[in-house]
Amino acid sequence: MARLIEKGIASFRLNLRAAVRALWSGVWDDAEFIAAVGDDIERAYPQAWLEGASACGIKSLDELTEEEQDALKEAIFAALPYIGPFADAIVAGSRANKGKLAPLLTRTDIWVNQYNGILAKARTMSCGDLKWRWVRGPTEVSCRDCSAYNGRVYRGSTWAKYGIYPKSPSLACHGFNCLCKLEATDAPITRGRPPAMTG
């Protein structure tokens, strides 16, 4: 499964970077970029969701509950409005405007990181009876939410009930460069409810 996830992430990154390069170089206009990135998101997010849910025996998107389907649609719809502003930034920093490509390609990693966010959210919802421990990522400085969740153990249904998952846009770090993850565990459940996210 890890290899399949890596392949999905790599494919999403490759497609996004190709779209950025095409708009930056003038091969595409902003409408073509917006359409292509929208299509990539509508393909990649369901794939990420299925990869996350497969840890709990879910083999097909047809097996998702109505709540899971709604959460997946919500994630897709939440991402789409950011494509236009990204296109504007690329045009402003385009080759024609003497801009550099590298910083724009770096911005695609923010989008790619959401692939992992979708995967984590799917796990929390689909694996509701499993226990998951929050593991803080190897960043120099973690946000206050990720620090507060580090080491806490709850059932997936508890994490999902409060909408808490690594790379969530509601975290104090807004999930942009979040490297945290949830790991299945047999450790005792943390007493009380998880603290609210502050982002």
Backbone torsions as a table, in degrees:
resi	resn	phi	psi	omega
1	MET	NA	-38.5	-179.2
2	ALA	-58.9	-38.9	179.8
3	ARG	-66.9	-38.5	178.2
4	LEU	-64.9	-41.4	178.3
5	ILE	-63.3	-46.4	178.6
6	GLU	-59.1	-39.2	179.1
7	LYS	-65.9	-42.0	178.1
8	GLY	-62.9	-43.2	178.7
9	ILE	-64.5	-45.5	-178.7
10	ALA	-61.6	-40.8	179.4
11	SER	-65.4	-43.6	178.6
12	PHE	-62.1	-44.9	179.3
13	ARG	-61.3	-46.0	-178.8
14	LEU	-59.8	-45.2	-179.6
15	ASN	-64.7	-42.4	179.9
16	LEU	-65.6	-44.0	-179.5
17	ARG	-64.5	-37.7	177.3
18	ALA	-64.3	-39.5	178.9
19	ALA	-66.2	-42.4	178.2
20	VAL	-61.5	-46.3	-179.5
21	ARG	-61.1	-40.3	-178.8
22	ALA	-66.0	-40.5	178.7
23	LEU	-72.8	-43.3	-178.8
24	TRP	-59.7	-39.8	-176.3
25	SER	-84.5	-8.6	178.6
26	GLY	90.8	4.4	177.3
27	VAL	-67.9	-38.2	177.2
28	TRP	-112.2	156.6	167.9
29	ASP	-96.5	176.7	-174.9
30	ASP	-65.7	-31.0	178.9
31	ALA	-65.5	-40.7	177.8
32	GLU	-65.4	-39.6	178.4
33	PHE	-62.8	-48.1	-178.5
34	ILE	-60.5	-42.8	179.3
35	ALA	-64.7	-44.5	-177.3
36	ALA	-66.4	-44.0	-178.9
37	VAL	-68.8	-38.2	175.4
38	GLY	-59.7	-43.0	177.3
39	ASP	-63.3	-41.1	178.9
40	ASP	-61.1	-42.9	179.6
41	ILE	-65.0	-42.7	-178.3
42	GLU	-68.6	-19.0	173.9
43	ARG	-91.3	-44.9	-171.9
44	ALA	-72.8	-40.7	-176.3
45	TYR	-63.9	-45.1	175.4
46	PRO	-61.5	-36.7	178.1
47	GLN	-64.2	-44.5	178.6
48	ALA	-61.5	-41.5	-179.9
49	TRP	-61.5	-46.0	-179.1
50	LEU	-64.3	-37.8	177.8
51	GLU	-63.9	-40.3	177.4
52	GLY	-67.5	-44.1	-177.8
53	ALA	-70.3	-24.7	-177.9
54	SER	-65.5	-21.1	175.9
55	ALA	-62.6	-17.7	-177.8
56	CYS	-113.3	17.5	175.5
57	GLY	88.9	5.2	177.2
58	ILE	-79.9	121.8	-174.1
59	LYS	-104.9	-13.8	-174.4
60	SER	-149.0	150.4	176.1
61	LEU	-62.9	-22.9	177.3
62	ASP	-65.1	-20.1	-179.2
63	GLU	-85.5	-6.0	-177.9
64	LEU	-68.2	144.7	174.8
65	THR	-71.8	166.4	177.4
66	GLU	-60.5	-38.9	179.4
67	GLU	-63.5	-41.2	178.4
68	GLU	-67.5	-41.4	177.4
69	GLN	-60.3	-43.0	179.1
70	ASP	-63.5	-40.6	179.9
71	ALA	-65.1	-38.8	178.0
72	LEU	-65.5	-46.3	178.2
73	LYS	-60.6	-41.1	-180.0
74	GLU	-61.8	-40.8	178.7
75	ALA	-63.6	-41.6	178.6
76	ILE	-65.0	-49.0	-178.5
77	PHE	-64.0	-30.5	179.0
78	ALA	-69.8	-30.2	-178.0
79	ALA	-80.5	-34.7	-171.3
80	LEU	-58.3	-39.7	-178.7
81	PRO	-65.2	-14.3	-179.3
82	TYR	-86.8	-8.8	-178.0
83	ILE	-68.6	-44.3	-179.3
84	GLY	-58.2	-51.1	177.6
85	PRO	-60.6	-34.3	176.6
86	PHE	-65.6	-42.0	176.8
87	ALA	-59.4	-42.9	178.6
88	ASP	-60.0	-41.9	179.4
89	ALA	-64.9	-37.6	179.3
90	ILE	-67.5	-43.9	178.9
91	VAL	-62.5	-42.5	179.8
92	ALA	-63.2	-33.8	180.0
93	GLY	-104.2	26.0	-175.1
94	SER	-72.2	168.4	175.8
95	ARG	-58.1	-41.6	179.9
96	ALA	-61.0	-29.5	178.9
97	ASN	-97.5	16.1	177.7
98	LYS	63.3	30.7	177.4
99	GLY	-87.8	164.5	179.5
100	LYS	-98.5	141.7	-178.4
101	LEU	-76.6	-38.6	-172.3
102	ALA	-53.4	-47.6	-179.4
103	PRO	-63.4	-30.8	179.2
104	LEU	-72.3	-37.4	176.6
105	LEU	-66.5	-36.0	177.5
106	THR	-62.0	-35.8	179.3
107	ARG	-64.1	-22.8	179.3
108	THR	-65.0	-24.8	-179.8
109	ASP	-64.2	-28.2	175.4
110	ILE	-63.8	-41.9	178.9
111	TRP	-68.7	-43.0	-178.4
112	VAL	-63.6	-36.3	-179.8
113	ASN	-61.3	-27.5	178.3
114	GLN	-67.5	-22.8	174.4
115	TYR	-57.3	-46.5	178.1
116	ASN	-66.7	-33.0	177.0
117	GLY	-63.9	-42.8	178.3
118	ILE	-63.7	-43.2	179.3
119	LEU	-59.5	-44.9	-179.5
120	ALA	-65.5	-41.0	179.7
121	LYS	-64.6	-40.2	178.4
122	ALA	-61.0	-41.3	179.3
123	ARG	-62.3	-43.6	-177.5
124	THR	-65.1	-33.9	-178.5
125	MET	-82.4	-43.0	-174.7
126	SER	-78.7	-25.8	-177.4
127	CYS	-106.8	48.0	-171.9
128	GLY	-56.6	-28.7	-177.2
129	ASP	-96.3	-7.4	177.7
130	LEU	-81.6	154.6	176.7
131	LYS	-95.7	136.5	-177.6
132	TRP	-128.8	131.5	176.4
133	ARG	-100.6	133.2	175.3
134	TRP	-76.3	127.5	178.1
135	VAL	-119.4	116.2	-178.7
136	ARG	-65.3	140.4	-178.8
137	GLY	-74.1	165.5	-177.3
138	PRO	-82.1	50.3	175.9
139	THR	-92.2	155.7	179.9
140	GLU	-61.0	-46.1	-179.0
141	VAL	-129.8	123.9	177.6
142	SER	-94.6	151.9	177.7
143	CYS	-70.8	165.3	-176.1
144	ARG	-62.3	-33.6	179.4
145	ASP	-69.6	-49.3	-178.9
146	CYS	-61.5	-37.3	177.0
147	SER	-65.0	-40.7	-179.0
148	ALA	-68.1	-32.9	-178.3
149	TYR	-83.7	-19.6	-174.5
150	ASN	-53.5	124.6	177.6
151	GLY	85.7	-11.4	179.7
152	ARG	-71.5	144.6	-178.5
153	VAL	-124.1	125.6	174.9
154	TYR	-142.1	159.8	171.1
155	ARG	-64.9	153.4	178.2
156	GLY	-56.8	-35.5	-179.6
157	SER	-65.5	-30.0	177.7
158	THR	-72.8	-47.6	176.5
159	TRP	-55.8	-44.3	-177.8
160	ALA	-67.5	-38.6	-178.8
161	LYS	-55.6	-38.4	-178.7
162	TYR	-96.6	4.7	176.9
163	GLY	68.1	25.7	-175.6
164	ILE	-99.3	125.5	176.5
165	TYR	-159.4	152.4	178.5
166	PRO	-56.4	143.3	178.6
167	LYS	72.5	12.3	178.5
168	SER	-65.3	139.5	176.8
169	PRO	-68.2	-11.2	179.5
170	SER	-89.5	-4.1	174.5
171	LEU	-69.7	160.0	178.1
172	ALA	-58.1	-32.7	178.5
173	CYS	-83.1	-4.3	-177.5
174	HIS	62.1	11.3	173.5
175	GLY	74.3	-0.1	-173.6
176	PHE	-57.0	-52.3	-178.5
177	ASN	-119.8	26.1	-178.8
178	CYS	-65.4	130.8	178.4
179	LEU	-113.6	11.2	180.0
180	CYS	-69.8	162.3	177.4
181	LYS	-151.2	164.8	172.9
182	LEU	-106.9	130.4	178.6
183	GLU	-116.6	136.1	174.7
184	ALA	-61.5	141.9	-175.5
185	THR	-149.9	160.0	171.9
186	ASP	-105.9	5.6	-178.4
187	ALA	-65.7	157.4	178.9
188	PRO	-62.0	147.7	177.8
189	ILE	-68.9	138.2	177.0
190	THR	-66.4	134.5	-179.6
191	ARG	-71.6	147.5	179.7
192	GLY	81.5	-177.8	-179.6
193	ARG	-95.1	159.3	177.7
194	PRO	-67.8	146.4	176.0
195	PRO	-62.7	151.5	178.9
196	ALA	-68.7	147.0	175.0
197	MET	-71.6	149.4	-174.6
198	THR	-112.3	1.2	-178.2
199	GLY	-78.2	NA	NA
